[in-house]
Amino acid sequence: MENEPNSPTVVSNGLPGIQALLSPSSQLPRLDEDQLKCLESNFQKNRNPSDLDIAIIAAEVGLEETPVR
């Protein structure tokens, strides 16, 4: 079965019950260079941020929490 143009892609890592849903690029937020640098810097510091960390990062870059997550 092929994916619809705007439907998420399911990626499995071979572990039972664990799958990632990748959104199509057309549904991702557009980021300016400063937002991207801030997000990348935070990801390098902490690859598994808490909900509070995500809220702080979202406020810093001016995005909603969902796209930052």
N, CA, C and O atoms as a CHARMM CRD file, in Angstrom:
* protein
*
  276
    1    1 MET  N      0.84300  -1.19300   0.00000 PROA 1      0.00000
    2    1 MET  CA     0.00000   0.00000   0.00000 PROA 1      0.00000
    3    1 MET  C      0.87900   1.24400   0.00000 PROA 1      0.00000
    4    1 MET  O      1.77400   1.36100   0.83700 PROA 1      0.00000
    5    2 GLU  N      0.64500   2.17100  -0.91600 PROA 2      0.00000
    6    2 GLU  CA     1.42900   3.39400  -0.98500 PROA 2      0.00000
    7    2 GLU  C      0.86200   4.43000  -0.03100 PROA 2      0.00000
    8    2 GLU  O     -0.33200   4.43400   0.26700 PROA 2      0.00000
    9    3 ASN  N      1.74800   5.31800   0.44900 PROA 3      0.00000
   10    3 ASN  CA     1.31400   6.41100   1.31500 PROA 3      0.00000
   11    3 ASN  C      0.60700   7.47600   0.49500 PROA 3      0.00000
   12    3 ASN  O      0.97500   7.73800  -0.65000 PROA 3      0.00000
   13    4 GLU  N     -0.39000   8.07300   1.07400 PROA 4      0.00000
   14    4 GLU  CA    -1.04000   9.22300   0.47300 PROA 4      0.00000
   15    4 GLU  C     -0.02500  10.36400   0.47400 PROA 4      0.00000
   16    4 GLU  O      0.89800  10.34300   1.28800 PROA 4      0.00000
   17    5 PRO  N     -0.15700  11.35600  -0.40300 PROA 5      0.00000
   18    5 PRO  CA     0.83100  12.43200  -0.46900 PROA 5      0.00000
   19    5 PRO  C      1.05000  13.16500   0.85200 PROA 5      0.00000
   20    5 PRO  O      2.18000  13.55200   1.14700 PROA 5      0.00000
   21    6 ASN  N      0.01500  13.36600   1.64700 PROA 6      0.00000
   22    6 ASN  CA     0.15800  14.10200   2.89600 PROA 6      0.00000
   23    6 ASN  C     -0.05100  13.23800   4.12400 PROA 6      0.00000
   24    6 ASN  O     -0.37200  13.76000   5.19200 PROA 6      0.00000
   25    7 SER  N      0.12200  11.93300   4.00200 PROA 7      0.00000
   26    7 SER  CA    -0.03700  11.06500   5.16400 PROA 7      0.00000
   27    7 SER  C      1.33000  10.76100   5.75500 PROA 7      0.00000
   28    7 SER  O      2.32700  10.76200   5.03200 PROA 7      0.00000
   29    8 PRO  N      1.39600  10.50000   7.06900 PROA 8      0.00000
   30    8 PRO  CA     2.68100  10.20300   7.70300 PROA 8      0.00000
   31    8 PRO  C      3.28100   8.91100   7.16000 PROA 8      0.00000
   32    8 PRO  O      2.56000   7.99300   6.76800 PROA 8      0.00000
   33    9 THR  N      4.59100   8.85400   7.14300 PROA 9      0.00000
   34    9 THR  CA     5.31600   7.65400   6.76200 PROA 9      0.00000
   35    9 THR  C      5.63700   6.87400   8.02300 PROA 9      0.00000
   36    9 THR  O      6.11300   7.45000   9.00100 PROA 9      0.00000
   37   10 VAL  N      5.38200   5.56900   8.01700 PROA 10     0.00000
   38   10 VAL  CA     5.67500   4.72800   9.17600 PROA 10     0.00000
   39   10 VAL  C      7.04800   4.11200   8.97300 PROA 10     0.00000
   40   10 VAL  O      7.32100   3.48800   7.94800 PROA 10     0.00000
   41   11 VAL  N      7.91100   4.29700   9.97000 PROA 11     0.00000
   42   11 VAL  CA     9.25900   3.74700   9.93200 PROA 11     0.00000
   43   11 VAL  C      9.41200   2.82400  11.11700 PROA 11     0.00000
   44   11 VAL  O      9.13300   3.21600  12.25000 PROA 11     0.00000
   45   12 SER  N      9.85200   1.60300  10.87400 PROA 12     0.00000
   46   12 SER  CA    10.05400   0.63600  11.94800 PROA 12     0.00000
   47   12 SER  C     11.54100   0.38300  12.10800 PROA 12     0.00000
   48   12 SER  O     12.28000   0.31500  11.12600 PROA 12     0.00000
   49   13 ASN  N     11.97500   0.24400  13.35500 PROA 13     0.00000
   50   13 ASN  CA    13.38700  -0.01300  13.61700 PROA 13     0.00000
   51   13 ASN  C     13.65200  -1.49100  13.87100 PROA 13     0.00000
   52   13 ASN  O     14.74700  -1.85600  14.29900 PROA 13     0.00000
   53   14 GLY  N     12.67700  -2.33700  13.61600 PROA 14     0.00000
   54   14 GLY  CA    12.84400  -3.76500  13.82100 PROA 14     0.00000
   55   14 GLY  C     12.44600  -4.24200  15.20300 PROA 14     0.00000
   56   14 GLY  O     12.37600  -5.44900  15.43700 PROA 14     0.00000
   57   15 LEU  N     12.18300  -3.32900  16.12300 PROA 15     0.00000
   58   15 LEU  CA    11.73400  -3.71100  17.45400 PROA 15     0.00000
   59   15 LEU  C     10.21800  -3.81100  17.44700 PROA 15     0.00000
   60   15 LEU  O      9.54500  -2.91500  16.93700 PROA 15     0.00000
   61   16 PRO  N      9.67000  -4.88000  18.00100 PROA 16     0.00000
   62   16 PRO  CA     8.21300  -5.03100  17.98700 PROA 16     0.00000
   63   16 PRO  C      7.51800  -3.90600  18.75600 PROA 16     0.00000
   64   16 PRO  O      7.90500  -3.57200  19.87500 PROA 16     0.00000
   65   17 GLY  N      6.50200  -3.34000  18.14700 PROA 17     0.00000
   66   17 GLY  CA     5.68600  -2.33000  18.81300 PROA 17     0.00000
   67   17 GLY  C      6.26100  -0.92900  18.79500 PROA 17     0.00000
   68   17 GLY  O      5.64100  -0.01500  19.33800 PROA 17     0.00000
   69   18 ILE  N      7.43300  -0.72300  18.18600 PROA 18     0.00000
   70   18 ILE  CA     8.03600   0.60800  18.16200 PROA 18     0.00000
   71   18 ILE  C      8.10000   1.08400  16.71900 PROA 18     0.00000
   72   18 ILE  O      8.75800   0.47100  15.87800 PROA 18     0.00000
   73   19 GLN  N      7.40200   2.19400  16.44400 PROA 19     0.00000
   74   19 GLN  CA     7.39900   2.77400  15.11100 PROA 19     0.00000
   75   19 GLN  C      7.46500   4.28500  15.23400 PROA 19     0.00000
   76   19 GLN  O      6.96800   4.85700  16.20400 PROA 19     0.00000
   77   20 ALA  N      8.07000   4.92000  14.26700 PROA 20     0.00000
   78   20 ALA  CA     8.09500   6.37500  14.19900 PROA 20     0.00000
   79   20 ALA  C      7.17200   6.80900  13.06800 PROA 20     0.00000
   80   20 ALA  O      7.13000   6.17600  12.01300 PROA 20     0.00000
   81   21 LEU  N      6.44300   7.87800  13.29300 PROA 21     0.00000
   82   21 LEU  CA     5.60600   8.45100  12.24300 PROA 21     0.00000
   83   21 LEU  C      6.28500   9.72500  11.76100 PROA 21     0.00000
   84   21 LEU  O      6.44700  10.67200  12.53100 PROA 21     0.00000
   85   22 LEU  N      6.67800   9.75500  10.51200 PROA 22     0.00000
   86   22 LEU  CA     7.34000  10.91200   9.94000 PROA 22     0.00000
   87   22 LEU  C      6.33100  11.71200   9.13400 PROA 22     0.00000
   88   22 LEU  O      5.68900  11.18500   8.22500 PROA 22     0.00000
   89   23 SER  N      6.19700  12.98900   9.47200 PROA 23     0.00000
   90   23 SER  CA     5.27200  13.85400   8.74800 PROA 23     0.00000
   91   23 SER  C      5.86900  14.23900   7.40200 PROA 23     0.00000
   92   23 SER  O      7.08600  14.38300   7.28100 PROA 23     0.00000
   93   24 PRO  N      5.03000  14.40600   6.39700 PROA 24     0.00000
   94   24 PRO  CA     5.52900  14.89400   5.11100 PROA 24     0.00000
   95   24 PRO  C      6.14200  16.28500   5.28600 PROA 24     0.00000
   96   24 PRO  O      5.68000  17.06700   6.11700 PROA 24     0.00000
   97   25 SER  N      7.16100  16.58800   4.51900 PROA 25     0.00000
   98   25 SER  CA     7.84700  17.87200   4.66700 PROA 25     0.00000
   99   25 SER  C      6.90800  19.05300   4.45200 PROA 25     0.00000
  100   25 SER  O      7.13600  20.12800   5.00800 PROA 25     0.00000
  101   26 SER  N      5.86400  18.87400   3.66200 PROA 26     0.00000
  102   26 SER  CA     4.91500  19.96600   3.42800 PROA 26     0.00000
  103   26 SER  C      4.13200  20.33200   4.68200 PROA 26     0.00000
  104   26 SER  O      3.55600  21.41700   4.75100 PROA 26     0.00000
  105   27 GLN  N      4.10000  19.44200   5.68000 PROA 27     0.00000
  106   27 GLN  CA     3.36900  19.71100   6.91900 PROA 27     0.00000
  107   27 GLN  C      4.28100  20.18000   8.05300 PROA 27     0.00000
  108   27 GLN  O      3.80400  20.46800   9.15100 PROA 27     0.00000
  109   28 LEU  N      5.57700  20.25800   7.79900 PROA 28     0.00000
  110   28 LEU  CA     6.51400  20.70000   8.82700 PROA 28     0.00000
  111   28 LEU  C      6.56000  22.22300   8.86500 PROA 28     0.00000
  112   28 LEU  O      6.35900  22.87600   7.84100 PROA 28     0.00000
  113   29 PRO  N      6.82800  22.79800  10.05400 PROA 29     0.00000
  114   29 PRO  CA     6.89500  24.26000  10.13200 PROA 29     0.00000
  115   29 PRO  C      8.11800  24.78700   9.38300 PROA 29     0.00000
  116   29 PRO  O      9.15300  24.12300   9.32100 PROA 29     0.00000
  117   30 ARG  N      7.99100  25.96700   8.82400 PROA 30     0.00000
  118   30 ARG  CA     9.12300  26.62500   8.16100 PROA 30     0.00000
  119   30 ARG  C      9.94400  27.31700   9.24500 PROA 30     0.00000
  120   30 ARG  O      9.40000  28.05300  10.06900 PROA 30     0.00000
  121   31 LEU  N     11.24000  27.08000   9.24000 PROA 31     0.00000
  122   31 LEU  CA    12.11500  27.63500  10.26400 PROA 31     0.00000
  123   31 LEU  C     13.09800  28.60800   9.63300 PROA 31     0.00000
  124   31 LEU  O     13.61000  28.37500   8.53800 PROA 31     0.00000
  125   32 ASP  N     13.35700  29.71400  10.34900 PROA 32     0.00000
  126   32 ASP  CA    14.41900  30.58400   9.86800 PROA 32     0.00000
  127   32 ASP  C     15.74700  30.07300  10.43500 PROA 32     0.00000
  128   32 ASP  O     15.76100  29.15000  11.24900 PROA 32     0.00000
  129   33 GLU  N     16.83700  30.65900  10.01300 PROA 33     0.00000
  130   33 GLU  CA    18.16400  30.16700  10.38100 PROA 33     0.00000
  131   33 GLU  C     18.39800  30.20600  11.89400 PROA 33     0.00000
  132   33 GLU  O     18.98300  29.27700  12.45000 PROA 33     0.00000
  133   34 ASP  N     17.94700  31.27300  12.56600 PROA 34     0.00000
  134   34 ASP  CA    18.14000  31.38300  14.01700 PROA 34     0.00000
  135   34 ASP  C     17.34900  30.31000  14.77200 PROA 34     0.00000
  136   34 ASP  O     17.85500  29.72700  15.73100 PROA 34     0.00000
  137   35 GLN  N     16.11300  30.04900  14.34300 PROA 35     0.00000
  138   35 GLN  CA    15.30700  29.00400  14.98300 PROA 35     0.00000
  139   35 GLN  C     15.97500  27.64400  14.82500 PROA 35     0.00000
  140   35 GLN  O     16.05300  26.86700  15.77700 PROA 35     0.00000
  141   36 LEU  N     16.45100  27.36500  13.63000 PROA 36     0.00000
  142   36 LEU  CA    17.10000  26.08700  13.35700 PROA 36     0.00000
  143   36 LEU  C     18.35600  25.91500  14.20900 PROA 36     0.00000
  144   36 LEU  O     18.57800  24.84000  14.76600 PROA 36     0.00000
  145   37 LYS  N     19.17400  26.95400  14.31800 PROA 37     0.00000
  146   37 LYS  CA    20.39100  26.88900  15.13600 PROA 37     0.00000
  147   37 LYS  C     20.05400  26.64600  16.60100 PROA 37     0.00000
  148   37 LYS  O     20.72300  25.85600  17.26900 PROA 37     0.00000
  149   38 CYS  N     19.02000  27.31800  17.10700 PROA 38     0.00000
  150   38 CYS  CA    18.61000  27.14500  18.50000 PROA 38     0.00000
  151   38 CYS  C     18.12000  25.72400  18.74700 PROA 38     0.00000
  152   38 CYS  O     18.48500  25.10400  19.74600 PROA 38     0.00000
  153   39 LEU  N     17.29800  25.20700  17.84500 PROA 39     0.00000
  154   39 LEU  CA    16.79200  23.84400  17.99800 PROA 39     0.00000
  155   39 LEU  C     17.92600  22.82200  17.93500 PROA 39     0.00000
  156   39 LEU  O     17.96500  21.88700  18.73500 PROA 39     0.00000
  157   40 GLU  N     18.83800  22.99600  16.99700 PROA 40     0.00000
  158   40 GLU  CA    19.96300  22.06300  16.87600 PROA 40     0.00000
  159   40 GLU  C     20.86400  22.11900  18.10400 PROA 40     0.00000
  160   40 GLU  O     21.33200  21.08400  18.57900 PROA 40     0.00000
  161   41 SER  N     21.10800  23.31300  18.61600 PROA 41     0.00000
  162   41 SER  CA    21.93900  23.47600  19.81000 PROA 41     0.00000
  163   41 SER  C     21.30800  22.78100  21.00800 PROA 41     0.00000
  164   41 SER  O     21.99300  22.08600  21.75900 PROA 41     0.00000
  165   42 ASN  N     20.01400  22.96900  21.18700 PROA 42     0.00000
  166   42 ASN  CA    19.31900  22.32000  22.30100 PROA 42     0.00000
  167   42 ASN  C     19.31700  20.80700  22.14800 PROA 42     0.00000
  168   42 ASN  O     19.44000  20.08500  23.13800 PROA 42     0.00000
  169   43 PHE  N     19.17800  20.31900  20.92300 PROA 43     0.00000
  170   43 PHE  CA    19.18000  18.87300  20.68900 PROA 43     0.00000
  171   43 PHE  C     20.55300  18.27500  20.99800 PROA 43     0.00000
  172   43 PHE  O     20.64200  17.16400  21.52000 PROA 43     0.00000
  173   44 GLN  N     21.61500  19.00300  20.67800 PROA 44     0.00000
  174   44 GLN  CA    22.96000  18.51300  20.98300 PROA 44     0.00000
  175   44 GLN  C     23.19200  18.44000  22.49400 PROA 44     0.00000
  176   44 GLN  O     23.89300  17.54900  22.97300 PROA 44     0.00000
  177   45 LYS  N     22.60700  19.37300  23.24000 PROA 45     0.00000
  178   45 LYS  CA    22.75800  19.38600  24.70400 PROA 45     0.00000
  179   45 LYS  C     21.93000  18.29400  25.36600 PROA 45     0.00000
  180   45 LYS  O     22.37600  17.66600  26.32600 PROA 45     0.00000
  181   46 ASN  N     20.72000  18.06700  24.85000 PROA 46     0.00000
  182   46 ASN  CA    19.80000  17.12200  25.47600 PROA 46     0.00000
  183   46 ASN  C     18.92600  16.49600  24.39500 PROA 46     0.00000
  184   46 ASN  O     18.02300  17.14400  23.86500 PROA 46     0.00000
  185   47 ARG  N     19.19500  15.25200  24.07600 PROA 47     0.00000
  186   47 ARG  CA    18.45200  14.57800  23.00500 PROA 47     0.00000
  187   47 ARG  C     17.10000  14.04100  23.45600 PROA 47     0.00000
  188   47 ARG  O     16.33500  13.54600  22.62800 PROA 47     0.00000
  189   48 ASN  N     16.79000  14.12300  24.72600 PROA 48     0.00000
  190   48 ASN  CA    15.50100  13.65300  25.24200 PROA 48     0.00000
  191   48 ASN  C     14.95600  14.67700  26.23900 PROA 48     0.00000
  192   48 ASN  O     14.91200  14.40500  27.43900 PROA 48     0.00000
  193   49 PRO  N     14.53800  15.85600  25.75300 PROA 49     0.00000
  194   49 PRO  CA    14.08700  16.91200  26.66200 PROA 49     0.00000
  195   49 PRO  C     12.75700  16.58000  27.33800 PROA 49     0.00000
  196   49 PRO  O     11.90600  15.88900  26.77800 PROA 49     0.00000
  197   50 SER  N     12.60800  17.08800  28.54400 PROA 50     0.00000
  198   50 SER  CA    11.35000  16.92000  29.28200 PROA 50     0.00000
  199   50 SER  C     10.28800  17.83800  28.67800 PROA 50     0.00000
  200   50 SER  O     10.58600  18.66800  27.81900 PROA 50     0.00000
  201   51 ASP  N      9.05400  17.67800  29.13300 PROA 51     0.00000
  202   51 ASP  CA     7.97100  18.55000  28.66500 PROA 51     0.00000
  203   51 ASP  C      8.26900  20.01100  28.99700 PROA 51     0.00000
  204   51 ASP  O      7.97900  20.90200  28.19800 PROA 51     0.00000
  205   52 LEU  N      8.84700  20.25700  30.17400 PROA 52     0.00000
  206   52 LEU  CA     9.20200  21.62400  30.56300 PROA 52     0.00000
  207   52 LEU  C     10.28300  22.17700  29.63700 PROA 52     0.00000
  208   52 LEU  O     10.19500  23.32100  29.19300 PROA 52     0.00000
  209   53 ASP  N     11.30000  21.36900  29.34800 PROA 53     0.00000
  210   53 ASP  CA    12.36000  21.80100  28.43000 PROA 53     0.00000
  211   53 ASP  C     11.78200  22.14700  27.06100 PROA 53     0.00000
  212   53 ASP  O     12.17000  23.14600  26.45500 PROA 53     0.00000
  213   54 ILE  N     10.86000  21.32900  26.57700 PROA 54     0.00000
  214   54 ILE  CA    10.23900  21.57800  25.27100 PROA 54     0.00000
  215   54 ILE  C      9.46300  22.89200  25.29200 PROA 54     0.00000
  216   54 ILE  O      9.51100  23.65900  24.33000 PROA 54     0.00000
  217   55 ALA  N      8.75100  23.15100  26.38100 PROA 55     0.00000
  218   55 ALA  CA     7.99900  24.40800  26.49900 PROA 55     0.00000
  219   55 ALA  C      8.94900  25.60500  26.46700 PROA 55     0.00000
  220   55 ALA  O      8.65400  26.61700  25.82900 PROA 55     0.00000
  221   56 ILE  N     10.07200  25.49200  27.14400 PROA 56     0.00000
  222   56 ILE  CA    11.05100  26.58500  27.17700 PROA 56     0.00000
  223   56 ILE  C     11.67300  26.79200  25.79600 PROA 56     0.00000
  224   56 ILE  O     11.79600  27.92300  25.32600 PROA 56     0.00000
  225   57 ILE  N     12.05700  25.70300  25.15900 PROA 57     0.00000
  226   57 ILE  CA    12.65400  25.79400  23.81900 PROA 57     0.00000
  227   57 ILE  C     11.65500  26.40300  22.83900 PROA 57     0.00000
  228   57 ILE  O     12.01600  27.26300  22.03600 PROA 57     0.00000
  229   58 ALA  N     10.40500  25.96100  22.90400 PROA 58     0.00000
  230   58 ALA  CA     9.36600  26.49500  22.01100 PROA 58     0.00000
  231   58 ALA  C      9.20800  28.00000  22.20100 PROA 58     0.00000
  232   58 ALA  O      9.07900  28.74300  21.22800 PROA 58     0.00000
  233   59 ALA  N      9.21900  28.44500  23.45300 PROA 59     0.00000
  234   59 ALA  CA     9.09900  29.88000  23.73000 PROA 59     0.00000
  235   59 ALA  C     10.30900  30.63600  23.18100 PROA 59     0.00000
  236   59 ALA  O     10.16600  31.73500  22.64500 PROA 59     0.00000
  237   60 GLU  N     11.49600  30.05100  23.31400 PROA 60     0.00000
  238   60 GLU  CA    12.71600  30.70100  22.82500 PROA 60     0.00000
  239   60 GLU  C     12.70100  30.88800  21.31100 PROA 60     0.00000
  240   60 GLU  O     13.16400  31.91200  20.80900 PROA 60     0.00000
  241   61 VAL  N     12.17900  29.91600  20.58900 PROA 61     0.00000
  242   61 VAL  CA    12.21000  29.99200  19.12000 PROA 61     0.00000
  243   61 VAL  C     10.91500  30.51800  18.51200 PROA 61     0.00000
  244   61 VAL  O     10.84000  30.71800  17.30000 PROA 61     0.00000
  245   62 GLY  N      9.89200  30.74600  19.34000 PROA 62     0.00000
  246   62 GLY  CA     8.64300  31.31000  18.84300 PROA 62     0.00000
  247   62 GLY  C      7.76400  30.32700  18.09400 PROA 62     0.00000
  248   62 GLY  O      7.07500  30.69800  17.14400 PROA 62     0.00000
  249   63 LEU  N      7.78800  29.06100  18.52600 PROA 63     0.00000
  250   63 LEU  CA     6.94800  28.03500  17.91300 PROA 63     0.00000
  251   63 LEU  C      6.05000  27.40500  18.96700 PROA 63     0.00000
  252   63 LEU  O      6.28800  27.54200  20.16700 PROA 63     0.00000
  253   64 GLU  N      5.01300  26.71200  18.50200 PROA 64     0.00000
  254   64 GLU  CA     4.19300  25.91300  19.40400 PROA 64     0.00000
  255   64 GLU  C      5.02200  24.72100  19.87700 PROA 64     0.00000
  256   64 GLU  O      6.02700  24.37600  19.25500 PROA 64     0.00000
  257   65 GLU  N      4.60700  24.09600  20.96900 PROA 65     0.00000
  258   65 GLU  CA     5.34800  22.95700  21.50800 PROA 65     0.00000
  259   65 GLU  C      5.30900  21.74200  20.58100 PROA 65     0.00000
  260   65 GLU  O      6.29500  21.01200  20.48400 PROA 65     0.00000
  261   66 THR  N      4.18600  21.51700  19.90000 PROA 66     0.00000
  262   66 THR  CA     4.05200  20.31600  19.06300 PROA 66     0.00000
  263   66 THR  C      5.13000  20.22300  17.98300 PROA 66     0.00000
  264   66 THR  O      5.74800  19.16500  17.86200 PROA 66     0.00000
  265   67 PRO  N      5.39300  21.26900  17.19100 PROA 67     0.00000
  266   67 PRO  CA     6.45500  21.12600  16.18900 PROA 67     0.00000
  267   67 PRO  C      7.85500  21.00400  16.79900 PROA 67     0.00000
  268   67 PRO  O      8.75100  20.42500  16.18500 PROA 67     0.00000
  269   68 VAL  N      8.04200  21.54500  18.00000 PROA 68     0.00000
  270   68 VAL  CA     9.34300  21.42800  18.66700 PROA 68     0.00000
  271   68 VAL  C      9.54500  20.00300  19.14300 PROA 68     0.00000
  272   68 VAL  O     10.66000  19.48400  19.12600 PROA 68     0.00000
  273   69 ARG  N      8.46300  19.37800  19.56400 PROA 69     0.00000
  274   69 ARG  CA     8.52200  18.00500  20.07700 PROA 69     0.00000
  275   69 ARG  C      9.05400  17.09000  19.01300 PROA 69     0.00000
  276   69 ARG  O      9.18300  15.88700  19.24200 PROA 69     0.00000
